[in-house]
Amino acid sequence: MNERTKILHHGDTPEKYFGAVNPPVVHASLFGYRTVEEFRAVNRDPFHQPVYHREYNPTVGVLEEKIAMLEHAEAGIAFSSGMGAITAPLLALLSHGDHLLVIDSVYGPTRQFCNDTLTRMGIQVEYFSAAESANLAPRLKDNTRLIYLESPGSLTFEIQDIEAVTRLARARGIYTIIDNSWATPLYQKPLDMGVDIVVHSGTKYIAGHSDLTLGLLACSEALFKKIKPTAVLLGAVLSPDDAYLALRGLRTLPLRMAQHQESALKIARWLASRPEVREVLHPGLPTFPGYELAKRQMTGYSSLFSFRLQPGTAEARRAFVDTLELFLIGYSWGGYESLMLPLDRAFAGEPDWRARRGLDDDLFRTSIGLEDPDDLIADLERGLAAWRAAMD
Ligand SMILES: Cc1ncc(COP(=O)(O)O)c(C=O)c1O
């Protein structure tokens, strides 16, 4: 059965709920039983049976089944944010004295968690570049326990060689985690490439409507047994209401992603043709440094990309963004609405790190929403005219 069909119906059991086609939103912190026998029976597997919401909830459970199906995994765990999904496996799998390798272009707060919390716990954290991912052997140590990937990155979209990393990691018993938020489970299947654990900020495309924060994790049954108890103790659990919204978002994910992809490629190509634009960083453009690898690892592209204007003044850059009517300025991405984020020096990051990422004042990141792409192009045209006027 095609994934587009499965995403609609997988895990639905209308016969259990009066024929209701959507799973009900089960509002219950606890689940009560009449007999000791029943109570003991559900307590034998509290991570899959209704006992207490922090461990299992039927609405959240349907979402967990769906993410496992989409990621070709045996098990899924939902969290109240992407950071919940990222921090739980790191805390569950790493111990004092372990060495952790992290992609240098990793999402800022993930980096902060590694540098602050994990370092304080006595875990040795080191970063590697996307180029090094083709052969990480020289960076491995006897105590390397885990390698953390995020491909593509979310500012300048560095593509890592996933299979080269997992081949090495598997041979040495090292765990691998990947943040798959950019490509979504539709366009990249990391577990098929040997990755152990996939995490998502479901806040982005999966929820898709900028109305909740959501984290999702998918892995084997054996890893679920290692990670789930820590997840339950950390307590970043998803509410049944937000699980419902996420399930609703997932039903239209294939349709939305097809439109996001088409619109973003059209706008990226249009921007690349403009004299005011020096460079467009979109993994689906042949001019992008990681284009060939991206094509091998992914079956599609989402709609978050960056572009660099010609060297300009602060006034011109501000005129460009302030003139836009359809693009709000904001950090998140993957929703129905278009966004424009200036990556100038006011944006976080140590100078060294900014230089390694190629972040300068003329760089902007855009999330292309579901508006008509020609309306977005007309808006950008007005913005570029304002940039030109301010440069004169
Ligand atoms: C690539 C990436 N991973 C993880 C996260 C964290 O997700 P959340 O904000 O849902 O905690 C984000 C959020 O912006 C992100 O961009």
PDBQT file of the ligand as one rigid body, heavy atoms in Angstrom, charges set to zero:
ROOT
HETATM    1  C1  LIG A 401      16.204  21.395  13.074  1.00  0.00    +0.000 C 
HETATM    2  C2  LIG A 401      15.447  21.556  14.350  1.00  0.00    +0.000 A 
HETATM    3  N1  LIG A 401      15.464  20.560  15.248  1.00  0.00    +0.000 NA
HETATM    4  C3  LIG A 401      14.821  20.652  16.419  1.00  0.00    +0.000 A 
HETATM    5  C4  LIG A 401      14.113  21.780  16.757  1.00  0.00    +0.000 A 
HETATM    6  C5  LIG A 401      13.458  21.863  18.111  1.00  0.00    +0.000 C 
HETATM    7  O1  LIG A 401      12.103  21.638  18.024  1.00  0.00    +0.000 OA
HETATM    8  P1  LIG A 401      11.054  22.279  19.058  1.00  0.00    +0.000 P 
HETATM    9  O2  LIG A 401      11.119  23.765  18.891  1.00  0.00    +0.000 OA
HETATM   10  O3  LIG A 401       9.778  21.653  18.649  1.00  0.00    +0.000 OA
HETATM   11  O4  LIG A 401      11.489  21.879  20.429  1.00  0.00    +0.000 OA
HETATM   12  C6  LIG A 401      14.009  22.823  15.848  1.00  0.00    +0.000 A 
HETATM   13  C7  LIG A 401      13.199  24.033  16.159  1.00  0.00    +0.000 C 
HETATM   14  O5  LIG A 401      13.282  25.056  15.520  1.00  0.00    +0.000 OA
HETATM   15  C8  LIG A 401      14.721  22.732  14.615  1.00  0.00    +0.000 A 
HETATM   16  O6  LIG A 401      14.726  23.736  13.727  1.00  0.00    +0.000 OA
ENDROOT
TORSDOF 0
